Each structure stands twice: as structure tokens, then as C-alpha cells.
């Protein structure tokens, strides 16, 4: 009996070890289709789609007989649960972009550059589907990598504009100093190769790579930069690994970061007196409460700083999340500064791929 128990114990330990070492496996990318804004002088304008089923109205501003590009509509790439939808509207100037990519429900989608996107699909053995979108326009080329999680929710995993901003100090003005070209998939890792010097037009001579390795615990990609040394030809690994969502410090808390970060950024905008940006974080119904940006800003005339010191998820239902939070506010009180502390509850809703503050209540501690 002891011998049998010993064998069973050994088998159990082996199974546990094998399970704990198991890593997600991604498939090789498959081309899905393309979409993008067409030149008005040549093609009549509007958004054109390739390899998609589109329902919508044609864009006839410049060509009344146009029957190949759309002013407003929904395009479906693929079928079944892995279908990817692109929502387009070139008329609504209040939107962040003319195109949103994600699920059939536009609220579960993300704004992407409408200039032109090539879509590919990467499947996995864990029910997560990745959609890399590649854009090339003039001297720039970039990737936006979104994904459909097991519960059907779409998230933006990787944005090379943010990568360039964080790693190369780009202020998002003018042309990007980095081009991203080749993509490879190796097991649980997506690799993007980049050119740092714009004059280098040999696409086979890269200046480095970014390795996005899947973190099973965080259910997110980590990021590691490898720069190629021109003198030795060897790879120079930059030291720190971090998650691709750069604000995350504790990966175990990822589930609450995406929406709560919007609330933190709202107060950061208040501190930096970027009231128009802060107003953008409010839902349309909440904006109506304040009326105009000017009236909204007048409520923060004496504010020096506003900082969220703690935030905890209270409830989560579909595209609505509620948090409890603590806030530190510093204001002018006459010629003096006054520090106050608050506790409150905020509800955020996801609209057009962005988290918006829908209701907020707080009391002074």
C-alpha cells in the first residue's frame, strides 16, 4: 500500500509540475482583411473594406454613384465567435476616430486609425483570439494589437505608439522616430521588429525587437526590449520587464486596472488643468449635468491637485464597473493651501471602447 501511495504521489507531483509549467500557445498569423479611408479625389472618399461583409450607407459626398466605400456602417470580418467587426462613421466629428474595431456591440470596441489597417488573426489553445492590426502611412508604420478574451470582451493589448512614447521619448508630435515592420509568433510570445533610424530603408536590417510574452497570471502580455548592438552584432537586453499596460505595477490587480486607470487619469487631468481632457472622461449623460467644459472647469478653479490614493473594485456587470475610492485634494483657501481627504464611489461605463465616468459621489473624511 505504501508503495502504491508513493507511486500515486509521484504521479500527482508530476502532473502538477507539468500543469504549472504549461504555457499558452499561439498560432501563426492568418490574413483576415483590410479597411481604410479612401482618397476623395481618386476613389470618392469614405471607408473601404476588403474581404468583409458590410452593412451600411455608401459615401456619396464626392461621387453620387459611389458603391464601394461607406460613410456609415458595420463590416464583419470572418464568422462565428471569432468574427471581428469594424464600425465606421465619417460624419460624427465627436468620435475619437471614424473606425472602431471589436465586437458587434460598438461599446465593446476600440478606436483605431482609419487611414488604413491590415488585419490578421492569431488563435490560441486557451480560447483567447488575438487580432494584430498593421498600419503603414507615408514614413510611419505601427501596430495595434487587440484581443477577444474568453468572456467575449475585447481589450487593447499592445499599441506601438505607446511603446515608442515610453521607450524612445516620442511626444506624439511629428513623425514617429521608430518604424515597426516584421511580426513573428513563437509559442507564447509575439515579436515586433523595429527600425529606429528613419534613413535605414533595408527592411531586413532591424535596430531591435520587442518581445511580448504572455503572462498567464496577469492574463496580459509582458514586454521586453532587445536592442541590436551595431558594433558587435550581439543583442543587448534592456533590463526591466514590465507589462504592456505601463501603469500596472501589480499584475495580479490587472482585472481592475483598465477602468480604474481612466478614473485616475481624470484626476490627473484636473491636477494638470487639462479640463477639456478631463471632461472627455465623462459619459455623455454626466456631461449634460455640467453643461459646458467652461462650467465644468469653474468647479476646479481653486484646485491645486487631485489624487486618487486608493481604488477598489466593488462590482462588475458586463460593461459597467463600480469602484470605491479615496481621494486627496489640495486647494487654495484664500492665500493658504488646504488639504482634504474624501471617500467615494464611482461608476464607469464602457462606450465605444473607452471607459467613461457615469456617476460619482464622495464625502469628506
Order of alpha helices (4+ residues) and beta strands (2+ residues): alpha-beta-alpha-beta-beta-beta-beta-beta-beta-beta-beta-beta-beta-alpha-beta-beta-beta-beta-beta-beta-alpha-alpha-alpha-alpha-beta-beta-beta-beta
